[in-house]
């Protein structure tokens, strides 16, 4: 995502924040919201990565605690010509991953234990290359700041509902204004998140396929993660829905508004694009933990028996 586009989206979120302030407290509300927006943007710039990692209980790992996973990230970062990011693992059964950080020099990538258990080495390389593509494209800053501001807008909307119940003379629309803010502000924030996510996910898929050199493996991984995310709840994401757009696949279980307010493009469309890049359909590989003994199997002729793949624990 270009610097100009990121700036425009940040301006849109800040403007929405100030509009909510106006509906709550007219001109005084605008001033208060503007000051809060400046403060939150500054705070998010320096601390949003730490906040998001903390929300999901992500634990840092290194060559000693997770040698195979860490070595994989090292290889991919070298291919992408990026500084080595901080590496985290989240103790969460849902397969998923995200990247965060204000720039490539302060980036972090995180994967769940569910992801490490489900994917083989090729697929995991594709997923983490996708996250490194976000870092290289400098998507991570706008992702984390947007999540912070979206959460704040939701909080202001709840405050507007409270103010609407009272007799606040500073509210230009009275109780009606509180109701409008409560309903429309979170929807507007979701629309901005949707615009960000749909653009960046396609770009990161393309960049991740280029970094890993294996678009078919990323396509296979997306299919598995989509299935897992639909069947395994992510309680931390449910408690922090404003961060859902950061993940490679939507981690939320609620699908009622998925078509209208989806934070991610259609997984089927993403897979189709990746298969086109690879020149052939991606064949899903056997799921299971990958590790020191994990072997990437070469392509086999149709109808030929599948050779067993040695398995080993990641760590």
C-alpha positions as CSV (number, residue, x, y, z in Angstrom):
1,X,0.0,0.0,0.0
2,X,1.5,3.3,-1.0
3,X,2.4,6.0,1.5
4,X,-0.2,8.4,0.0
5,X,-3.0,5.8,0.3
6,X,-2.0,5.0,3.9
7,X,-2.1,8.7,4.7
8,X,-5.5,9.1,3.1
9,X,-7.0,6.1,5.0
10,X,-5.5,7.4,8.3
11,X,-7.1,10.8,7.6
12,X,-10.4,9.1,6.9
13,X,-10.3,7.3,10.2
14,X,-9.3,10.5,12.0
15,X,-12.1,12.4,10.3
16,X,-14.6,9.7,11.3
17,X,-13.3,9.9,14.9
18,X,-13.9,13.7,14.9
19,X,-17.3,13.4,13.3
20,X,-18.3,11.1,16.2
21,X,-17.0,13.7,18.5
22,X,-19.2,16.4,16.9
23,X,-22.3,14.3,17.2
24,X,-21.5,13.8,20.9
25,X,-20.6,17.3,21.8
26,X,-20.7,19.7,18.8
27,X,-17.6,22.0,18.5
28,X,-16.3,21.1,21.9
29,X,-16.7,17.4,20.9
30,X,-14.7,18.0,17.7
31,X,-11.8,19.5,19.6
32,X,-11.7,16.8,22.2
33,X,-11.9,14.1,19.5
34,X,-9.2,15.8,17.5
35,X,-6.8,15.8,20.5
36,X,-7.7,12.2,21.3
37,X,-7.1,11.2,17.7
38,X,-3.7,12.8,17.6
39,X,-2.7,11.2,20.8
40,X,-4.0,7.8,19.8
41,X,-2.2,8.0,16.4
42,X,1.0,8.8,18.1
43,X,0.5,6.1,20.7
44,X,-0.4,3.6,18.1
45,X,2.6,4.4,16.0
46,X,5.0,3.5,18.8
47,X,3.0,0.9,20.7
48,X,0.3,-0.7,18.6
49,X,2.4,-3.7,17.7
50,X,3.0,-4.4,21.4
51,X,-0.7,-4.0,22.2
52,X,-1.8,-6.5,19.5
53,X,0.8,-9.1,20.4
54,X,-0.3,-8.7,24.0
55,X,-4.0,-9.1,23.2
56,X,-3.2,-12.5,21.7
57,X,-0.8,-13.7,24.3
58,X,2.0,-14.0,21.7
59,X,5.3,-15.3,23.1
60,X,8.6,-14.4,21.5
61,X,10.7,-17.3,20.2
62,X,14.3,-17.6,19.0
63,X,16.7,-20.2,17.5
64,X,16.8,-22.1,20.8
65,X,13.0,-22.2,21.6
66,X,11.7,-22.8,18.1
67,X,14.7,-23.6,15.8
68,X,12.7,-24.9,12.8
69,X,10.2,-22.1,12.7
70,X,12.8,-19.4,13.4
71,X,15.1,-20.7,10.7
72,X,12.2,-20.7,8.2
73,X,11.5,-17.0,8.9
74,X,15.3,-16.3,8.6
75,X,15.4,-17.8,5.1
76,X,12.2,-16.1,3.9
77,X,13.4,-12.7,5.3
78,X,16.7,-13.1,3.4
79,X,14.8,-13.9,0.2
80,X,12.6,-10.8,0.7
81,X,15.7,-8.7,1.5
82,X,14.2,-7.6,4.8
83,X,15.7,-7.3,8.3
84,X,15.0,-10.3,10.5
85,X,11.6,-9.6,12.2
86,X,10.8,-10.6,15.8
87,X,9.1,-14.0,15.8
88,X,6.2,-14.9,18.0
89,X,4.0,-17.9,18.6
90,X,0.4,-17.7,19.9
91,X,-1.0,-20.5,22.0
92,X,-4.3,-20.7,20.0
93,X,-5.8,-23.8,18.3
94,X,-7.2,-21.8,15.4
95,X,-4.8,-21.8,12.4
96,X,-3.9,-18.2,11.6
97,X,-1.1,-15.7,11.5
98,X,-0.4,-11.9,11.2
99,X,2.3,-9.4,10.9
100,X,2.7,-6.1,12.8
101,X,5.1,-3.2,13.4
102,X,5.6,0.3,12.2
103,X,8.3,-0.4,9.6
104,X,10.5,-3.3,8.4
105,X,13.1,-2.5,11.1
106,X,10.5,-2.9,13.9
107,X,8.4,-5.7,12.4
108,X,7.1,-8.8,14.1
109,X,5.4,-11.9,12.7
110,X,3.2,-14.2,14.7
111,X,1.7,-17.7,14.1
112,X,-0.7,-19.8,16.2
113,X,0.1,-23.2,17.5
114,X,-2.9,-24.4,15.4
115,X,-1.2,-23.2,12.2
116,X,2.1,-24.9,13.1
117,X,0.2,-28.1,13.8
118,X,-1.9,-28.1,10.6
119,X,0.4,-27.0,7.8
120,X,3.4,-28.8,6.2
121,X,6.6,-26.9,5.6
122,X,5.8,-25.7,2.1
123,X,2.5,-24.3,3.2
124,X,3.9,-22.7,6.3
125,X,6.6,-21.0,4.2
126,X,3.8,-19.6,2.0
127,X,1.9,-18.2,4.9
128,X,4.8,-16.6,6.6
129,X,6.1,-15.2,3.2
130,X,2.6,-13.6,2.9
131,X,3.1,-11.9,6.2
132,X,6.6,-10.8,5.3
133,X,5.1,-9.3,2.1
134,X,2.9,-7.2,4.3
135,X,6.0,-6.0,6.1
136,X,7.8,-5.2,2.8
137,X,4.8,-3.4,1.5
138,X,4.6,-1.4,4.7
139,X,1.0,-2.5,5.3
140,X,1.7,-3.3,9.0
141,X,1.6,0.3,10.2
142,X,-1.7,1.2,8.7
143,X,-3.1,-2.2,9.8
144,X,-2.2,-1.7,13.4
145,X,-3.2,2.0,13.6
146,X,-6.5,1.3,11.9
147,X,-7.3,-1.4,14.4
148,X,-6.5,1.0,17.2
149,X,-8.7,3.7,15.8
150,X,-11.5,1.3,14.9
151,X,-11.6,0.1,18.5
152,X,-11.7,3.7,19.7
153,X,-14.5,4.6,17.4
154,X,-16.5,1.7,18.8
155,X,-15.8,2.9,22.3
156,X,-17.0,6.4,21.4
157,X,-20.1,5.0,19.9
158,X,-20.9,3.3,23.1
159,X,-20.3,6.6,24.9
160,X,-22.6,8.3,22.4
161,X,-25.4,5.9,23.3
162,X,-24.9,6.7,27.0
163,X,-24.9,10.5,26.2
164,X,-28.0,10.1,24.1
165,X,-29.9,8.8,27.0
166,X,-29.2,11.9,29.0
167,X,-30.1,15.5,28.5
168,X,-26.8,16.7,27.0
169,X,-27.2,20.2,25.5
170,X,-23.9,19.9,23.7
171,X,-25.2,17.1,21.5
172,X,-26.6,18.8,18.4
173,X,-28.9,15.9,17.6
174,X,-29.9,15.0,21.1
175,X,-30.9,11.4,21.8
176,X,-31.3,10.8,18.1
177,X,-27.6,11.7,17.6
178,X,-26.5,9.2,20.1
179,X,-28.5,6.5,18.4
180,X,-27.1,7.4,15.0
181,X,-23.5,7.4,16.2
182,X,-24.0,4.1,18.0
183,X,-25.2,2.5,14.8
184,X,-23.4,4.2,12.0
185,X,-19.9,4.9,13.5
186,X,-18.9,1.2,13.9
187,X,-20.3,0.5,10.4
188,X,-18.2,3.3,8.9
189,X,-15.1,2.0,10.7
190,X,-15.7,-1.5,9.3
191,X,-16.0,-0.1,5.8
192,X,-12.7,1.6,6.1
193,X,-11.1,-1.6,7.4
194,X,-12.7,-3.5,4.5
195,X,-11.2,-1.1,2.0
196,X,-7.7,-1.5,3.5
197,X,-7.9,-5.3,3.9
198,X,-9.2,-6.2,0.4
199,X,-6.4,-4.2,-1.2
200,X,-3.6,-5.4,0.9
201,X,-4.5,-9.1,1.0
202,X,-4.3,-9.6,-2.8
203,X,-1.0,-7.7,-2.8
204,X,0.4,-9.8,0.0
205,X,-0.7,-13.0,-1.6
206,X,1.2,-12.0,-4.8
207,X,4.3,-10.9,-2.8
208,X,4.2,-13.9,-0.6
209,X,4.1,-16.2,-3.6
210,X,7.1,-14.4,-5.1
211,X,9.1,-14.6,-1.8
212,X,8.4,-18.3,-1.2
213,X,8.4,-19.2,-4.9
214,X,5.5,-21.6,-4.3
215,X,2.0,-20.0,-5.0
216,X,0.4,-23.5,-5.0
217,X,1.5,-24.1,-1.4
218,X,0.1,-20.8,-0.3
219,X,-3.2,-21.6,-2.1
220,X,-3.3,-25.0,-0.3
221,X,-2.6,-23.3,3.0
222,X,-5.4,-20.7,2.6
223,X,-7.9,-23.5,1.9
224,X,-6.8,-25.3,5.1
225,X,-6.8,-22.1,7.2
226,X,-10.2,-21.1,6.0
227,X,-11.7,-24.5,7.0
228,X,-10.0,-24.4,10.3
229,X,-11.0,-20.8,11.1
230,X,-14.7,-21.7,10.5
231,X,-14.6,-24.7,12.9
232,X,-12.2,-23.6,15.6
233,X,-13.1,-20.5,17.6
234,X,-10.5,-17.8,18.3
235,X,-11.7,-16.3,21.7
236,X,-9.1,-13.6,21.7
237,X,-10.2,-12.4,18.2
238,X,-13.9,-12.5,19.3
239,X,-13.0,-10.2,22.2
240,X,-11.0,-7.9,19.9
241,X,-12.9,-7.9,16.6
242,X,-11.2,-4.6,15.5
243,X,-8.0,-6.6,14.9
244,X,-9.6,-9.3,12.7
245,X,-8.4,-7.6,9.5
246,X,-4.8,-8.2,10.5
247,X,-5.0,-12.0,10.1
248,X,-4.3,-13.9,6.9
249,X,-7.9,-15.3,7.2
250,X,-10.8,-13.8,9.1
251,X,-10.6,-15.3,12.6
252,X,-14.1,-14.4,13.6
253,X,-16.8,-17.1,13.8
254,X,-19.7,-14.7,13.0
255,X,-20.5,-14.9,9.3
256,X,-23.9,-13.1,9.2
257,X,-22.5,-9.9,7.6
258,X,-19.5,-11.6,5.9
259,X,-20.5,-10.6,2.4
260,X,-21.4,-7.0,3.1
261,X,-18.7,-6.1,5.7
262,X,-16.0,-8.8,5.0
263,X,-12.6,-7.7,6.2
264,X,-11.0,-10.1,3.8
265,X,-11.5,-10.9,0.1
266,X,-13.1,-14.1,-0.8
267,X,-10.7,-17.0,0.0
268,X,-11.9,-18.8,-3.1
269,X,-10.9,-15.8,-5.3
270,X,-7.5,-15.6,-3.6
271,X,-6.9,-19.3,-4.2
272,X,-7.9,-19.0,-7.8
273,X,-5.5,-16.1,-8.4
274,X,-2.7,-18.0,-6.7
275,X,-3.4,-21.1,-8.8
276,X,-3.3,-19.0,-11.9
277,X,0.1,-17.6,-10.8
278,X,1.4,-21.1,-10.3
279,X,0.2,-22.3,-13.7
280,X,-1.6,-25.3,-12.3
281,X,-4.2,-26.2,-9.6
282,X,-2.8,-26.5,-6.1
283,X,-3.1,-30.0,-4.6
284,X,-3.8,-29.8,-0.8
285,X,-1.1,-31.8,1.0
286,X,-1.6,-33.9,4.1
287,X,-2.1,-31.8,7.3
288,X,-0.1,-32.4,10.4
289,X,2.8,-30.9,12.4
290,X,5.9,-30.0,10.5
291,X,9.4,-30.0,11.9
292,X,13.0,-31.1,11.5
293,X,12.0,-34.1,9.5
294,X,9.4,-32.5,7.4
295,X,10.0,-33.1,3.7
296,X,8.5,-31.2,0.8
297,X,7.3,-33.9,-1.6
298,X,7.8,-33.3,-5.4
299,X,4.9,-33.4,-7.8
300,X,3.7,-37.0,-8.5
301,X,1.9,-38.3,-11.6
302,X,-1.8,-38.7,-11.4
303,X,-2.8,-42.0,-9.8
304,X,0.6,-42.7,-8.4
305,X,0.6,-43.8,-4.7
306,X,1.5,-41.1,-2.2
307,X,4.7,-41.6,-0.3
308,X,4.5,-41.2,3.4
309,X,5.9,-37.9,4.7
310,X,8.1,-38.1,7.8
311,X,6.8,-36.0,10.6
312,X,8.4,-34.2,13.5
313,X,7.5,-31.7,16.2
314,X,8.0,-28.0,15.5
315,X,10.1,-26.2,18.1
